[in-house]
Amino acid sequence: MKEPDLLHTPAPGGDQFSFRIEQCGRGDATCILLHGFGEGGYVWYDFAPRLPKKYRAIIIDFRGHGDSDEDPTGNYGVGPYSTDVLDLIQKYKLGNVSLVGHSLGAAVALQVAAAVPHLVTDLVLVDFSLSTEPDVCENILSQFHEQCDGYNSLAEYADWISAKRPLTHPRMLRHIVDNALRETADGRFVLKVDQRIQQLISTGSARTDDVRAIFSKILCRTLLIRGRGSAVLCKKEALDIIRLLKDGQLCEVSRAGHAVMVEDPDEFADAVNRFLLGPRSSRSEL
């Protein structure tokens, strides 16, 4: 599947900092797609065109990620990212909003849904954990540093992904290799991120301050998607999260780990679209 027809737009953040958004589709409902740590909106390039026709997808690059600018003050975290999304919703007067967030993006989606529950109709949390084990954090930071060190060619980066993240779907591998890196003056390729974002993992600021209290403010129906092979979200914790939600349901994707939409894009898209088009209880319509 080819990349979606995207409109590239700078959007003002909460402190007048601009970040990049891309749009796909022309539906009346809006689906905002929020990526994870160290990534960019390209992780949604396969999924965005598959959304039901009623949706317009808005793909965000968080500040310091992808093709958004680096924040000169290094103001990165769930709080600033959530404020950026809320300002986007306000500026464009968006209603009937669905939020889909992966990992860090899921933490942002939670905070946004809690802040404007009257505007958010559906929430999809992708492999979101309330707490991450130290060895998992160390692995995330290790891979992040390796990517920041750079590669001699795009082919070398593709080989690195294939070795380090063997579940990556071939179709998604192309999207990642084509969009995740920038070329430096010496001809090497490095990850398109501000290296200061590592504070999100090392300080724990990739999580909201009191996420359990935020769950109580979520009124919309919520789908939690877990990769069955995830090292970040175990089945027990996933069930605990569902119990914290007013209207939550769990879906496991069989051939995926943490990066569900990258590793099994077909089953992921089917699961999300079934949820978005599925029946609504009276509770989810509050």
N, C-alpha and C positions, 0 to 999 in steps of 0.2 A: 504493500500500500504506500502511495507516495505521501510526502509531507503535506499537511493541510495548507490551504490558501490562507495566509496569515497577514493580518494588519499589524504592523509594528508601531507601537505608540508609547511615548513616555508618559508616565502617570505621576502626579505629585504625591509624595508621601506625607506623613503626619508632621514632619518638621521641614517641609518644603524641599525634601530630597526626592529627586526623580528616580523612578525605577521603570523597568521595561515590562510592557504587557503585549501579548499577541492575541488576536481574536480569530475564531473559526466558527462559521455557521451564522445563521441569521434568525434563529428562533426568538420567541418572546420571553421564554424563561432563560435564566443565566446560570451557567455552571462554571464556578471559579476553581481552577486547578492549581494546587499548591505543592511544590516539590519538596524533597528532603535535603538534608545537610550535604553541602558540597556539590550539589547537582544544579540543574536548571530546568526551565520549562520544556526542554526537548524530551524529557522522560514521558511527556504526555502526547507527543506528536503522533503516535500510533492510535491512542485512545480518542483524542479530541474529535476526529472526523467520524467516529463510530457512535457518538452520542445521538440519542433520538433527535429527529428533526425539529422538535419543539425547543431545542436548546441552542443558545449561542455560548460557545466556550470562551472563557477568558483565561489565558495561561500567563502566570506571573513568574518573572525572575526576581527572587528576593534581592534586596540591596546586598551588594558584595558577592553575588552569585551570577553566573551566566553572563548575559549581555547588559545587565544593570550596572550602574556605576558603583564604585567603591565609596562607602561613606567616609569622608575625611576624618570624622570623629570616632570611627569604629563602633558606631552604635548598632550592634547586631543582637538579635535575640527575639524570643517569642513576642515580647511586648511591642518593640518597634515594628516588627513584621505585621502584627495584628492591626496596629494603628494604620499602617500603609493600606491594608486591605479594606479597613473600615472607611478610610478616606476615599478610596476608589469607589466603593459602594455609594457613598454620599455624593461624590462629584457627579457620577453618571446616573444618580437617582435610580439605582438598581433595586428591583423587588423580585419576589419569586426566585430567590437565589438558592442554588444547591452548591455545597462546598465539598470538594474531594481533596483530601490532603494525605500525603505519605510521610510518616515518621515526624520529623520536625514540622512539615506542612500540616500534619494532623493536629499537632499541638496548637498551631496558629488557627486552624479551622475551628477548633473547640472554643478558643477565646472569642473569635468573631461571632460564632453562633450564640454564645452566651451574652454577648454585648447587644446584638440586634435580633433577638429571637422572633420578632414579628416579621422580619424580612427573610429569614432562612427557613426553607421548607424541607430540605433534606440534607443530611450530613453523612459523608462516607469517610471513615478513618481507616487508613491502610497501614497495617502492621504497626500500630501505635502502642507503645508500652508506657506504663506509669513509672517504671524504673528500669534502668539498663545496667547489667552486670559489668563490673570493672574490666573483665577480660574482653567483653564485647566493645566497650568504649576504646580500649587500647587498640583493638584490631581496626576499628573505624579510623582512628587517628593515624595509625601506621599506614593504611592505604591512602589516606588523604595526603600525608607527607610525601609518599612515593609519587603520587600524581603531580604534586607541586614541584618536585624535582625536575620533572619533564622527560621528554622522549625525543629521540632523533627523527622519528617519522610517525605518521598516523598509523602505519602498519604495525609499528612497534607497540603503540598504545592498544591497538586491537588485540595483539598477542597478549599483552598484560591483562586486559579484561578477561580474555578467554581462560587465562591461567588462574587469576584471582577470583573471578566471578563466573564459574563455569556454567551456571544455570542461565546466564544471559541469553535471551532468544536472538537468533541470527538477525532477525528483522530490526530488533532494538539495538543490536550492536552497531548497525550502520548509523542510526540516529545519534547514538552517543558519540561515536568516533567523529562524525561530521560536525558536531555542535559543541562538544564539551571542552575543546582545547582552543588556545590561541597561539599563534606563532610569535616567538620572541625575536629580537633583533639579531641574535646569533643563529637563527634558523631552527631552534628547538621548539617543541610544543609543550605547553604547560596548561594546567587546569584553569578555566576561566573563573577564578574565585579570588577574593581577598583572603590571604592566609590568616588574617586576624579572626576569621570566623571559627577557627579551632577552639576559641573560648566557649563556643556554644556547647561543645562536648566536654572540654576539660573542666569547666566550671558548673556544668549541669544546667546552664541557662537555656538549653533547648527544650526545657519543660516549663509549664506554667507554674506560678508560685504555689497555688493551692488548687490543683486540678480536680480534686474530689468535690470541692465546693462549686467549681465551675460546672461539673456534671449536673448538679442540681438545677442549673439555670437553662439546661438544654431542653427545649420543648418539642423540637422537631423529631421525626423518626430518624434513627441512626443505624447505619450498617457498619460493622467492624469487620474488615477483611484481614484474614491472617494467612500468610504462607505456611503451608503445613510443615515445611522444613525450616521455619524461621528460628534463628538463634537469638532474636530480640524479644519476641512475644510468644510465650508458651501458652498452651491451651488453657491451663488453669487460670492464668491472669486474664486471658481473653474473656472467659466466662465471668470472672469477677467484674470486669469492666461493663459487660452487658447488664449485670445486676445493678450497676450504678445508674443506668440510663432509664428514663421514663418509658421510652419506646425503642428498644435496641434489639438488633439481631446480629448473629454471627455467621460469617461465611468463610470457609477454608478453601484455599486454592491448592490443589494437590501437587502441582509440579513447580512450586515456587518456595523461595526462602523469604528474606526480608523485603527485597525489591520486587514485589508481586507483579506490578504492571510492566516491569522490564523482563521478568523471567517467564511469565505465562500471560502475555498480553491478550490472548484470545479468551481464556477462561475468566480473566479479570474483567474484560469489557462486557462479557455476557453477564457476569454477576452484578456489576454496577447498573447496567441497563435494565435488568430484571427488577432490581430494587427501585430505580427511578420511575419505572412504569407500573410498579406493582400497586396492589390495593392499599388504601390508607385507612387506618383506624380513626375513630373519632378523637382519640388522644393525640394522634400525630397532627391533627388539623387545628389544634389550639392556637 
